[in-house]
């Protein structure tokens, strides 16, 4: 059985592709998870919501 590569022959694997690519969506998800966990930690540590913590409310 022959498998297909998602990168055509002769293209650079390190080249950045713009748009809704699998790699971009993976990084978007990772950064969103980091932001959410950071907000939860701030709320637990300070006893206030994030907006109150920053003085916006």
TORTI-457733 format. One record per atom (N, C-alpha, C): residue number from 1; residue in three letters; chain; atom name; x, y, z. Coordinates in steps of 0.1 Angstrom, whole numbers, plus 5000, padded with zeros to 4 digits. Example, Ala and Ser with C-alpha at 12.3 -4.5 7.8 and 13.67 -1.06 7.14 Angstrom:
<nodes>
num->1; residuo->ala; cadena->A; atomo->N; xx->5132; yy->4943; zz->5078
num->1; residuo->ala; cadena->A; atomo->CA; xx->5123; yy->4955; zz->5078
num->1; residuo->ala; cadena->A; atomo->C; xx->5132; yy->4967; zz->5078
num->2; residuo->ser; cadena->A; atomo->N; xx->5128; yy->4978; zz->5071
num->2; residuo->ser; cadena->A; atomo->CA; xx->5137; yy->4989; zz->5071
num->2; residuo->ser; cadena->A; atomo->C; xx->5129; yy->5000; zz->5079
</nodes>
This chain:
<nodes>
num->1; residuo->unk; cadena->A; atomo->N; xx->5008; yy->4988; zz->5000
num->1; residuo->unk; cadena->A; atomo->CA; xx->5000; yy->5000; zz->5000
num->1; residuo->unk; cadena->A; atomo->C; xx->5009; yy->5012; zz->5000
num->2; residuo->unk; cadena->A; atomo->N; xx->5005; yy->5022; zz->4992
num->2; residuo->unk; cadena->A; atomo->CA; xx->5012; yy->5034; zz->4991
num->2; residuo->unk; cadena->A; atomo->C; xx->5005; yy->5045; zz->4999
num->3; residuo->unk; cadena->A; atomo->N; xx->5012; yy->5052; zz->5007
num->3; residuo->unk; cadena->A; atomo->CA; xx->5006; yy->5063; zz->5015
num->3; residuo->unk; cadena->A; atomo->C; xx->5009; yy->5077; zz->5008
num->4; residuo->unk; cadena->A; atomo->N; xx->5000; yy->5086; zz->5010
num->4; residuo->unk; cadena->A; atomo->CA; xx->5002; yy->5099; zz->5004
num->4; residuo->unk; cadena->A; atomo->C; xx->5008; yy->5109; zz->5014
num->5; residuo->unk; cadena->A; atomo->N; xx->5017; yy->5117; zz->5010
num->5; residuo->unk; cadena->A; atomo->CA; xx->5022; yy->5128; zz->5018
num->5; residuo->unk; cadena->A; atomo->C; xx->5013; yy->5140; zz->5016
num->6; residuo->unk; cadena->A; atomo->N; xx->5012; yy->5148; zz->5027
num->6; residuo->unk; cadena->A; atomo->CA; xx->5004; yy->5160; zz->5026
num->6; residuo->unk; cadena->A; atomo->C; xx->5013; yy->5171; zz->5020
num->7; residuo->unk; cadena->A; atomo->N; xx->5026; yy->5170; zz->5019
num->7; residuo->unk; cadena->A; atomo->CA; xx->5035; yy->5180; zz->5014
num->7; residuo->unk; cadena->A; atomo->C; xx->5040; yy->5175; zz->5000
num->8; residuo->unk; cadena->A; atomo->N; xx->5037; yy->5182; zz->4990
num->8; residuo->unk; cadena->A; atomo->CA; xx->5041; yy->5178; zz->4976
num->8; residuo->unk; cadena->A; atomo->C; xx->5056; yy->5177; zz->4976
num->9; residuo->unk; cadena->A; atomo->N; xx->5061; yy->5169; zz->4967
num->9; residuo->unk; cadena->A; atomo->CA; xx->5076; yy->5167; zz->4965
num->9; residuo->unk; cadena->A; atomo->C; xx->5082; yy->5181; zz->4961
num->10; residuo->unk; cadena->A; atomo->N; xx->5093; yy->5184; zz->4967
num->10; residuo->unk; cadena->A; atomo->CA; xx->5100; yy->5197; zz->4963
num->10; residuo->unk; cadena->A; atomo->C; xx->5097; yy->5209; zz->4971
num->11; residuo->unk; cadena->A; atomo->N; xx->5087; yy->5208; zz->4980
num->11; residuo->unk; cadena->A; atomo->CA; xx->5083; yy->5219; zz->4988
num->11; residuo->unk; cadena->A; atomo->C; xx->5090; yy->5219; zz->5002
num->12; residuo->unk; cadena->A; atomo->N; xx->5093; yy->5230; zz->5008
num->12; residuo->unk; cadena->A; atomo->CA; xx->5100; yy->5231; zz->5020
num->12; residuo->unk; cadena->A; atomo->C; xx->5090; yy->5228; zz->5032
num->13; residuo->unk; cadena->A; atomo->N; xx->5093; yy->5219; zz->5041
num->13; residuo->unk; cadena->A; atomo->CA; xx->5084; yy->5216; zz->5052
num->13; residuo->unk; cadena->A; atomo->C; xx->5084; yy->5228; zz->5062
num->14; residuo->unk; cadena->A; atomo->N; xx->5095; yy->5236; zz->5062
num->14; residuo->unk; cadena->A; atomo->CA; xx->5095; yy->5247; zz->5072
num->14; residuo->unk; cadena->A; atomo->C; xx->5088; yy->5259; zz->5067
num->15; residuo->unk; cadena->A; atomo->N; xx->5084; yy->5260; zz->5055
num->15; residuo->unk; cadena->A; atomo->CA; xx->5077; yy->5272; zz->5049
num->15; residuo->unk; cadena->A; atomo->C; xx->5064; yy->5274; zz->5056
num->16; residuo->unk; cadena->A; atomo->N; xx->5061; yy->5286; zz->5060
num->16; residuo->unk; cadena->A; atomo->CA; xx->5049; yy->5290; zz->5067
num->16; residuo->unk; cadena->A; atomo->C; xx->5038; yy->5291; zz->5057
num->17; residuo->unk; cadena->A; atomo->N; xx->5027; yy->5284; zz->5059
num->17; residuo->unk; cadena->A; atomo->CA; xx->5015; yy->5285; zz->5051
num->17; residuo->unk; cadena->A; atomo->C; xx->5004; yy->5293; zz->5058
num->18; residuo->unk; cadena->A; atomo->N; xx->4999; yy->5303; zz->5051
num->18; residuo->unk; cadena->A; atomo->CA; xx->4989; yy->5312; zz->5057
num->18; residuo->unk; cadena->A; atomo->C; xx->4975; yy->5306; zz->5055
num->19; residuo->unk; cadena->A; atomo->N; xx->4966; yy->5310; zz->5064
num->19; residuo->unk; cadena->A; atomo->CA; xx->4952; yy->5305; zz->5062
num->19; residuo->unk; cadena->A; atomo->C; xx->4948; yy->5295; zz->5073
num->20; residuo->unk; cadena->A; atomo->N; xx->4937; yy->5288; zz->5070
num->20; residuo->unk; cadena->A; atomo->CA; xx->4932; yy->5278; zz->5079
num->20; residuo->unk; cadena->A; atomo->C; xx->4938; yy->5265; zz->5077
num->21; residuo->unk; cadena->A; atomo->N; xx->4951; yy->5264; zz->5080
num->21; residuo->unk; cadena->A; atomo->CA; xx->4958; yy->5251; zz->5079
num->21; residuo->unk; cadena->A; atomo->C; xx->4957; yy->5243; zz->5092
num->22; residuo->unk; cadena->A; atomo->N; xx->4960; yy->5231; zz->5091
num->22; residuo->unk; cadena->A; atomo->CA; xx->4960; yy->5222; zz->5103
num->22; residuo->unk; cadena->A; atomo->C; xx->4970; yy->5227; zz->5113
num->23; residuo->unk; cadena->A; atomo->N; xx->4982; yy->5231; zz->5109
num->23; residuo->unk; cadena->A; atomo->CA; xx->4991; yy->5236; zz->5119
num->23; residuo->unk; cadena->A; atomo->C; xx->4987; yy->5249; zz->5126
num->24; residuo->unk; cadena->A; atomo->N; xx->4981; yy->5258; zz->5118
num->24; residuo->unk; cadena->A; atomo->CA; xx->4976; yy->5271; zz->5124
num->24; residuo->unk; cadena->A; atomo->C; xx->4965; yy->5268; zz->5134
num->25; residuo->unk; cadena->A; atomo->N; xx->4956; yy->5259; zz->5130
num->25; residuo->unk; cadena->A; atomo->CA; xx->4945; yy->5256; zz->5139
num->25; residuo->unk; cadena->A; atomo->C; xx->4950; yy->5249; zz->5152
num->26; residuo->unk; cadena->A; atomo->N; xx->4960; yy->5241; zz->5151
num->26; residuo->unk; cadena->A; atomo->CA; xx->4966; yy->5234; zz->5162
num->26; residuo->unk; cadena->A; atomo->C; xx->4972; yy->5245; zz->5172
num->27; residuo->unk; cadena->A; atomo->N; xx->4980; yy->5254; zz->5167
num->27; residuo->unk; cadena->A; atomo->CA; xx->4985; yy->5265; zz->5175
num->27; residuo->unk; cadena->A; atomo->C; xx->4974; yy->5274; zz->5181
num->28; residuo->unk; cadena->A; atomo->N; xx->4964; yy->5277; zz->5173
num->28; residuo->unk; cadena->A; atomo->CA; xx->4953; yy->5285; zz->5178
num->28; residuo->unk; cadena->A; atomo->C; xx->4946; yy->5278; zz->5190
num->29; residuo->unk; cadena->A; atomo->N; xx->4944; yy->5265; zz->5189
num->29; residuo->unk; cadena->A; atomo->CA; xx->4938; yy->5257; zz->5200
num->29; residuo->unk; cadena->A; atomo->C; xx->4947; yy->5257; zz->5212
num->30; residuo->unk; cadena->A; atomo->N; xx->4960; yy->5255; zz->5210
num->30; residuo->unk; cadena->A; atomo->CA; xx->4970; yy->5255; zz->5222
num->30; residuo->unk; cadena->A; atomo->C; xx->4970; yy->5268; zz->5229
num->31; residuo->unk; cadena->A; atomo->N; xx->4970; yy->5279; zz->5221
num->31; residuo->unk; cadena->A; atomo->CA; xx->4971; yy->5293; zz->5228
num->31; residuo->unk; cadena->A; atomo->C; xx->4957; yy->5296; zz->5235
num->32; residuo->unk; cadena->A; atomo->N; xx->4946; yy->5291; zz->5229
num->32; residuo->unk; cadena->A; atomo->CA; xx->4933; yy->5293; zz->5235
num->32; residuo->unk; cadena->A; atomo->C; xx->4933; yy->5286; zz->5249
num->33; residuo->unk; cadena->A; atomo->N; xx->4938; yy->5274; zz->5249
num->33; residuo->unk; cadena->A; atomo->CA; xx->4938; yy->5266; zz->5261
num->33; residuo->unk; cadena->A; atomo->C; xx->4947; yy->5272; zz->5272
num->34; residuo->unk; cadena->A; atomo->N; xx->4958; yy->5278; zz->5268
num->34; residuo->unk; cadena->A; atomo->CA; xx->4967; yy->5285; zz->5277
num->34; residuo->unk; cadena->A; atomo->C; xx->4960; yy->5297; zz->5283
num->35; residuo->unk; cadena->A; atomo->N; xx->4953; yy->5305; zz->5274
num->35; residuo->unk; cadena->A; atomo->CA; xx->4946; yy->5317; zz->5279
num->35; residuo->unk; cadena->A; atomo->C; xx->4935; yy->5313; zz->5288
num->36; residuo->unk; cadena->A; atomo->N; xx->4928; yy->5303; zz->5285
num->36; residuo->unk; cadena->A; atomo->CA; xx->4916; yy->5299; zz->5294
num->36; residuo->unk; cadena->A; atomo->C; xx->4922; yy->5294; zz->5308
num->37; residuo->unk; cadena->A; atomo->N; xx->4932; yy->5286; zz->5308
num->37; residuo->unk; cadena->A; atomo->CA; xx->4938; yy->5281; zz->5321
num->37; residuo->unk; cadena->A; atomo->C; xx->4943; yy->5293; zz->5329
num->38; residuo->unk; cadena->A; atomo->N; xx->4950; yy->5302; zz->5322
num->38; residuo->unk; cadena->A; atomo->CA; xx->4955; yy->5314; zz->5328
num->38; residuo->unk; cadena->A; atomo->C; xx->4944; yy->5322; zz->5335
num->39; residuo->unk; cadena->A; atomo->N; xx->4933; yy->5324; zz->5328
num->39; residuo->unk; cadena->A; atomo->CA; xx->4921; yy->5331; zz->5334
num->39; residuo->unk; cadena->A; atomo->C; xx->4916; yy->5324; zz->5346
num->40; residuo->unk; cadena->A; atomo->N; xx->4915; yy->5311; zz->5345
num->40; residuo->unk; cadena->A; atomo->CA; xx->4910; yy->5303; zz->5357
num->40; residuo->unk; cadena->A; atomo->C; xx->4919; yy->5304; zz->5369
num->41; residuo->unk; cadena->A; atomo->N; xx->4932; yy->5304; zz->5366
num->41; residuo->unk; cadena->A; atomo->CA; xx->4942; yy->5305; zz->5377
num->41; residuo->unk; cadena->A; atomo->C; xx->4941; yy->5319; zz->5383
num->42; residuo->unk; cadena->A; atomo->N; xx->4940; yy->5329; zz->5375
num->42; residuo->unk; cadena->A; atomo->CA; xx->4939; yy->5343; zz->5380
num->42; residuo->unk; cadena->A; atomo->C; xx->4926; yy->5344; zz->5389
num->43; residuo->unk; cadena->A; atomo->N; xx->4915; yy->5338; zz->5385
num->43; residuo->unk; cadena->A; atomo->CA; xx->4903; yy->5339; zz->5392
num->43; residuo->unk; cadena->A; atomo->C; xx->4904; yy->5331; zz->5405
num->44; residuo->unk; cadena->A; atomo->N; xx->4910; yy->5320; zz->5405
num->44; residuo->unk; cadena->A; atomo->CA; xx->4912; yy->5312; zz->5418
num->44; residuo->unk; cadena->A; atomo->C; xx->4921; yy->5319; zz->5427
num->45; residuo->unk; cadena->A; atomo->N; xx->4932; yy->5325; zz->5422
num->45; residuo->unk; cadena->A; atomo->CA; xx->4942; yy->5331; zz->5431
num->45; residuo->unk; cadena->A; atomo->C; xx->4938; yy->5344; zz->5437
num->46; residuo->unk; cadena->A; atomo->N; xx->4930; yy->5352; zz->5429
num->46; residuo->unk; cadena->A; atomo->CA; xx->4926; yy->5365; zz->5434
num->46; residuo->unk; cadena->A; atomo->C; xx->4912; yy->5366; zz->5440
num->47; residuo->unk; cadena->A; atomo->N; xx->4904; yy->5356; zz->5437
num->47; residuo->unk; cadena->A; atomo->CA; xx->4890; yy->5356; zz->5442
num->47; residuo->unk; cadena->A; atomo->C; xx->4881; yy->5366; zz->5434
num->48; residuo->unk; cadena->A; atomo->N; xx->4886; yy->5371; zz->5423
num->48; residuo->unk; cadena->A; atomo->CA; xx->4879; yy->5380; zz->5414
num->48; residuo->unk; cadena->A; atomo->C; xx->4879; yy->5375; zz->5400
num->49; residuo->unk; cadena->A; atomo->N; xx->4870; yy->5380; zz->5392
num->49; residuo->unk; cadena->A; atomo->CA; xx->4870; yy->5377; zz->5378
num->49; residuo->unk; cadena->A; atomo->C; xx->4882; yy->5384; zz->5371
num->50; residuo->unk; cadena->A; atomo->N; xx->4885; yy->5380; zz->5359
num->50; residuo->unk; cadena->A; atomo->CA; xx->4897; yy->5386; zz->5352
num->50; residuo->unk; cadena->A; atomo->C; xx->4895; yy->5401; zz->5350
num->51; residuo->unk; cadena->A; atomo->N; xx->4883; yy->5405; zz->5346
num->51; residuo->unk; cadena->A; atomo->CA; xx->4881; yy->5420; zz->5344
num->51; residuo->unk; cadena->A; atomo->C; xx->4882; yy->5428; zz->5356
num->52; residuo->unk; cadena->A; atomo->N; xx->4877; yy->5422; zz->5368
num->52; residuo->unk; cadena->A; atomo->CA; xx->4879; yy->5429; zz->5380
num->52; residuo->unk; cadena->A; atomo->C; xx->4894; yy->5430; zz->5384
num->53; residuo->unk; cadena->A; atomo->N; xx->4901; yy->5419; zz->5382
num->53; residuo->unk; cadena->A; atomo->CA; xx->4915; yy->5418; zz->5385
num->53; residuo->unk; cadena->A; atomo->C; xx->4923; yy->5429; zz->5378
num->54; residuo->unk; cadena->A; atomo->N; xx->4919; yy->5431; zz->5365
num->54; residuo->unk; cadena->A; atomo->CA; xx->4926; yy->5441; zz->5357
num->54; residuo->unk; cadena->A; atomo->C; xx->4921; yy->5455; zz->5359
num->55; residuo->unk; cadena->A; atomo->N; xx->4910; yy->5457; zz->5368
num->55; residuo->unk; cadena->A; atomo->CA; xx->4904; yy->5470; zz->5371
num->55; residuo->unk; cadena->A; atomo->C; xx->4896; yy->5475; zz->5360
num->56; residuo->unk; cadena->A; atomo->N; xx->4890; yy->5467; zz->5351
num->56; residuo->unk; cadena->A; atomo->CA; xx->4882; yy->5471; zz->5340
num->56; residuo->unk; cadena->A; atomo->C; xx->4867; yy->5472; zz->5344
num->57; residuo->unk; cadena->A; atomo->N; xx->4863; yy->5466; zz->5356
num->57; residuo->unk; cadena->A; atomo->CA; xx->4850; yy->5466; zz->5360
num->57; residuo->unk; cadena->A; atomo->C; xx->4849; yy->5470; zz->5375
</nodes>
